[in-house]
C-alpha cells in the first residue's frame, strides 16, 4: 500500500479542493473557475500516476 499512498492522497486532497472550487462557483466568488479547473487537472495527473504504478506492478508479476 505504500507505493499507492501519494497518488491516492493527492486525488483525495484535490477532490476536497474541487468541492471548494465548486462552492466558489455557486456563490459567484472570484477564483472558483481557477480552483475547479486546476483541481481537475491535478486529479487527472493523480489518476495517470496511479495507473502507471498499477501497470508497472502488473508487469513485474
C-alpha positions, 0 to 999 in steps of 0.5 A: 500500500505504500507505493499507492499512498501519494497518488491516492492522497493527492486525488483525495486532497484535490477532490476536497479542493474541487468541492471548494472550487465548486462552492466558489462557483455557486456563490459567484466568488472570484477564483472558483473557475481557477480552483475547479479547473486546476483541481481537475487537472491535478486529479487527472495527473493523480489518476495517470500516476496511479495507473502507471504504478498499477501497470508497472506492478502488473508487469513485474508479476 
